[in-house]
Amino acid sequence: MAQRSFDAPVGADSGWGDDVPTPAAKPASASRTTLSHIMSAQDANLYGTGHGGVVMKLVDDAAAAVAGRHSGGPAVTAAVDELAFLVPARVGDLVHAHAQVNWTGRTSMEIGVRVMAERWNESTPANHIASAYLTFVAIDPEGRPRPVPPVRPETAEDHRRFREAEIRRTHRLARRQAIQLSRADDEAADVTG
Ligand SMILES: CC(C)(COP(=O)(O)OP(=O)(O)OC[C@H]1O[C@@H](n2cnc3c(N)ncnc32)[C@H](O)[C@@H]1OP(=O)(O)O)[C@@H](O)C(=O)NCCC(=O)NCCS
């Protein structure tokens, strides 16, 4: 398989004009972050297990920290592609959201988050309870998208995550295009029908 180069030359044309150079590439490890939270009684849902919204906020906060660290400034959640709850969190669980940049585009980043839970006062193995993929967009002071440093995968796992993020992005764009075409067909039928 052809070797991909992840090191765009610093200052190369970013596509944003001469005044916006391509930022230097950064390794995924430079912004990797873990955020933790103890599920207390206030975090329970009506069934007595951990409320999904609490886990979602933890996931978004962890991903936001990674996106801010990687892009070196403000970044906003543009989309949550997938948030899978695998096992319920319980009151008394110490929940860890491990997050890292999987992929970068020109101004957007995919952040992958893996959520693990362990009993807060027991030394038992942690369970994988949820996973999520979020797209963040770096913004300038006017709220407009700004270029992000290309991510440089280091490990075999980083490369796998990069490839899988590209597959998700390709599918997302194809789905959006298919929906737009379908709506355009509907509108054309309304006009002619
Ligand atoms: C996210 C936001 C900045 C994008 O602005 P925009 O003008 O629509 O951006 P563009 O169409 O120029 O796209 C910019 C990038 O975002 C990506 N993007 C935009 N909308 C997206 C979506 N729904 N899903 C995935 N990626 C998206 C584009 O693919 C592009 O990526 P690239 O530069 O890496 O190729 C804007 O929609 C926004 O401010 N949304 C509200 C964010 C918010 O309030 N979040 C919750 C609180 S943090």
The ligand as an ORCA input file, in Angstrom:
! r2SCAN-3c Opt
* xyz 0 1
  C     -19.596     24.193     12.537
  C     -19.664     25.517     11.781
  C     -18.564     26.460     12.298
  C     -19.399     25.183     10.286
  O     -19.499     26.386      9.593
  P     -19.796     26.392      8.013
  O     -19.666     27.782      7.526
  O     -21.045     25.628      7.736
  O     -18.568     25.563      7.514
  P     -18.182     25.033      6.066
  O     -19.365     24.586      5.256
  O     -17.237     26.017      5.455
  O     -17.362     23.717      6.460
  C     -16.215     23.822      7.284
  C     -15.775     22.425      7.663
  O     -16.727     21.867      8.554
  C     -17.187     20.626      8.055
  N     -18.595     20.522      8.423
  C     -19.536     21.497      8.397
  N     -20.723     21.006      8.815
  C     -20.514     19.697      9.131
  C     -21.341     18.645      9.603
  N     -22.635     18.825      9.856
  N     -20.790     17.443      9.790
  C     -19.485     17.219      9.553
  N     -18.637     18.193      9.089
  C     -19.151     19.389      8.880
  C     -16.970     20.702      6.541
  O     -16.865     19.400      5.963
  C     -15.658     21.462      6.482
  O     -14.590     20.565      6.786
  P     -13.122     20.727      6.115
  O     -12.759     22.188      6.127
  O     -12.229     19.930      7.001
  O     -13.223     20.177      4.737
  C     -21.058     26.183     11.926
  O     -22.022     25.367     11.298
  C     -21.427     26.404     13.375
  O     -20.979     27.373     13.996
  N     -22.295     25.536     13.935
  C     -22.730     25.658     15.320
  C     -21.715     24.983     16.247
  C     -22.249     24.879     17.660
  O     -22.900     25.767     18.146
  N     -21.932     23.739     18.321
  C     -22.432     23.422     19.633
  C     -21.727     24.116     20.747
  S     -19.964     23.985     20.717
*
